[in-house]
Amino acid sequence: MSENPSRQDKEELRELLRQFQNLKSGRPHGFLEEEAFEKIIDYFDELEDMPMALEAVELATTQFPYSSSLHLKKADLFIATRRYADALVILDKAEVLDSSDINLYILKTDAFLALDQQEKAVSLLENALLHFEGEERIDLLFELADVYDDYEEFDKIFDCLKLILEQQPVNEEALYKICFWTDFTGRNEESIKLHKSIIEEFPYSELAWFNLAAAYQGIKLYEKAVDAYKYALVIDEKFDYAYRNMGDAYIRLRKYKDAIEVLEKVLELSRPEEVIYEAIGYCYDRLKNYAQARFYYRKWHEPI
């Protein structure tokens, strides 16, 4: 075993680059395998030397015309250099060689979007979803959600995230995102049903409890929202956004002492914000504790 594998890797790459230069100039050279070309292309790509990366990939696809992975690298470089139509031609070739690589669909989507062909991107991804499962299907759904976001089809973003959570109920990225899009689209009832089903299977998901609470809050069921936030905080006692939202729910319920208590937790756990000082000041004002109200209102106006 080598004592310095990184040095060995550098020496191997240096030799590959020497062989590549010999190939370019017509001098005698060793045979470069497909994997060797991939390393050379990646090397120039990481250096952001696009002319050399493109030259390397042109030679590579000439040497290995039936390599789907090399065609994908070529298309990726074309997209990086804004040759979107050329990229799509290469991707069509790659699809004939191997239609099972998810990167094919991701790159085609990027090219379609760059050409302002949103409908083609959507159609491509929706069709691809029929042929992939597991993590790859999840990746495609996130990609489709991003396409819908770019073109402001917001309800369809919610639909994609819902499909992800039906397949992976505690996918953190989807749980974070669907909370925002539930509020944005007003689909609180659907969110409540979805997150109740998640909690039945995964009762210790603080994000699922938080999202359930936020959905209750969205339809003004503040008591239920508070109860759900409490469950989230039992699981994660430092969940500052749960304290923050619970404070708002308590204010709506006119439970000002409870609101002050949880909003002070926000000040302990996160960087102080004017809006939190203002909310605490408002609560003391409603409790007729005007001295404390003035104290927090002054905090609100002080630089933080």
C-alpha positions, 0 to 999 in steps of 0.5 A: 500500500502506498504511503502517499496515495495523493502523490501517486494520484498526482504522478498518475495524472501527470503521466496521463496529461503527458500521454494526452499531449503526445496524442495531440501532437502526433508523437508516440503515446500509450493507449489512453483508456476511457477512464483516463480520458474522463480524468483528463477532461475533469482536470481541465474542467476543474481548472476552468480551461474550457478550450482544453477540456473541449479538445480533450472530450473531442479526442475522447469521443473520437476514440470511444464513439460508443461511450455514453458517459463521454458524450454526457461530459461533452454535452455538459461542457457544451452547456457550460459554454452556452452551446445549448443546441449542440448539447442537445444533439450530443445528448440525443446520441447519448440517449441512443447509447444508454437511456438509463443514466439520470444525468442525461435527463438533468442535462437535457433539462438544463439545455431546454431551460436555457433555450426557454423551452420550458414545456419540453423540459417538463415533458421530458422529466414527466416521462422520465419519472415513469422509468426511474425509481428510488433516489433517482426518481426523487432527484428528478422530482426535485429537478421538476420542482425547480423547473416549475419554480422558474416558471412560477407554476407554484401549485405544481411545486407543492405536488412534486414535494408531496410526491417526494414525501409520499416516497420518502416521508422524512426527506429533510429537503422536501420537508423544509421546502413544502412548509414554505410552499404550503403557506405560499399556495394556501394548501394547508388542509392537504399539508395537514393530511400529509403530515399527519400520515408522516407522523403516524409512521415517524412520530419523532420527526420534528420537521413533520410536527413543525409543518403540521403546526404551521399548516394549522396556523395557516387556517387559524387553528392556533390551539392545535398549532401550539400543541403541534409546536410543543411536540416539535420542541419535545423532540428538538428543544432548540428549534428556534423557529418553532418557538418563534411561530408558537409565539405568534400563535399565542399572541393570536390567542391573546395568551401574552404571558405564554407568548413572552416566554417562548419569544424570550427563548428565541432571543436565547437561541438565535441572533436578536431581531427587531421583530422579536423585540417588537412582539415582546413589547407588544405583549407587555403593552397588552398586559399593561406592563408599560415599563417593560413594554417601553424597554423592549420597544427601545430594544426594537429601535436600538442597532443590533 
